[in-house]
């Protein structure tokens, strides 16, 4: 039986250095100074998201979020967040809209989704980004539809646009 002069942790480190590959991830988003800088179709989508936030059921957080999804068949589906006293039982506006779109129009791809949020009766000044669960669902919709899903995040003083859901979740969960 031969003994090695290097401890196992050093050998493991050498092994990892030999086979490790580094990757740089770049995320590209567009940042606009306001709603008027968007294309008219996108402005209308944001306005639908704003209206959906008015219909949100948020008696606990009072943080009302609306989402509007534009489908490739021309339909626009919108929804607001739905809270529940048992917090995990609620659902974000983005997932509510996307799941409804998938149930109502299963053959249609989602081209874009706009998100608008308000607190204390005013829309947020900065763009509000979707949570991780919503990002994963957006990415699934993108894969299902076979085309990028443009994500428009509205704020009164700032609108942030991602060309693809993948830009919001570059290290997503995948089954392969």
N, C-alpha and C positions, 0 to 999 in steps of 0.2 A: 504494500500500500504506500503510495507516494503522498507526500505532504506538499502543499503549495505555500510559498513564502508570502503571498498576498492575502489579506483577509477577504472574506466573501463580499463585503460591501464595496471594496475597491474593484474586485472583479466584476461585480454587477454594474458599477459605474463605468468601467471600461467597455463593457458590453453595450450599455446604452449609448455611450458616445459613438461607438462604432456604427450603430444602426439607427440612431435618432436622426430624424429629418425635421428641419425647421421650416415653417411656412409663415409667411406674412399675410395677414388678412387686412384688406382695405375695404372700408365701407364708404360709399359715395351717396350723399344726400344733397338735395338742393334746398337752400334756405331762402325764402322770399320774405320781403318786408311786410306783406299784407295780402289779403284776399284778391285784390284787384290785379295783382301781378300774375295770377294763374290764368289759364285758358278758360273761356266762358263755360265749357262743359264741366271743368273742374270746380269753378265757382258755384255752379248749380248743385254739384254733388256735395260740396261743403255746406251749402244752404240747406240741403235735405238733412244732413247730419245735425246741423244746428236745430232744425225743427224737431228732429227725433230726440234730441236732448231735452226738449221741453216736455216730452211724453215719458221720460225716464221715471222709473219708480225707485226713488232713492231717499226714503224717509229716515234712514239711519246715518248715512254719510253726508247727505245733502250735496253730494258730488254727482251731478247729472251729466252723463256721457251719451252722445248720440253717434251713430255710425250709419253711413249710407254706402251701399255697394252697387257699383255699376256692372251689369252683366253684359256679355257679348251679344245678347239678343235685344239689347236696348232697355231692358227692364232695370229699374232702380229699386232696391229693397233697403228699407231703413228700419232701425230699431234703437231703443234706448236701453241702458243698463237696467237690470231687474234685481233689486235687493230682496233679502229675506232676513228675518230675525235670526235665523240660523245662517250666519254669514257664508259658509261654504256652499249653501244651496242657491245663492244668487248667481247671476251670469252677467258678464260684461256686454256692453253694447255691440262690440265688434263680433263676438262669437254668436250673439243672438241674431244679428243680421246675416252673418255668413251661414249659420246652420239653417235659418229660414230659407235663404236663397237656395241652398243645396236641396232642401226638402221640396220646395215649390218648383224649382227649375233645375232638376238634376243634370240635364244635358248642357246647361249654359256655364261657360267659364266666367269667373269674376275678373274683370279688367282692372278695376280700381276700387278702393275703399277710402272714404273720407271719415275723419274722426274729429268731433268737436266736444269740448267739455266746458261746463260752467259750475261755478261755486258762488253761493250767496247772490244768485240772480244775475251774475255777470260772466261772460265767457272769459276763460283763462287768457291771460296776456301772451303767454308762451305756449307753443305747441305741446299737446299732451300725447305722449307715446303709449302704445299698447303694452299691456303686461306680457310676460313671457308665454303664458298659456294662449293668449290671443295671437301672438306672433307665430306660435307653432301651428295653430289652426289656419292662419293666413298662408303659411308656407304649404300646408296640405292642400288648400284650395288652389294655390298656384300650381302645384304638381298635378293635381286632378284636372285642372283646366288646360295644362300644357302650354301656358304662356305666363309671362311675368304679371304679377299683381301689383299695381302702382298704389302706394300707401301715402295718403295725404293727411297730414296731422296739422290741424288748424289751431292757431292762437291769434288773438287780435293784433298783436305786434309782430308775429312771426308765424310763417307757415313752412313746415318742413315736409319735403317730398322724397320718398324713397322709390326708386324705379322698380324695385322688386322686394317681396317679403324676405327674400334671402339676405338682403342688405340689413335687415333688422335682426336676423337670427342666423349668422354665418356658421355657427357650430350646432346646427339643429339635430334633433333626434331623428334617426332613420333606421328602418328595418331593412336589412339587406340579406 
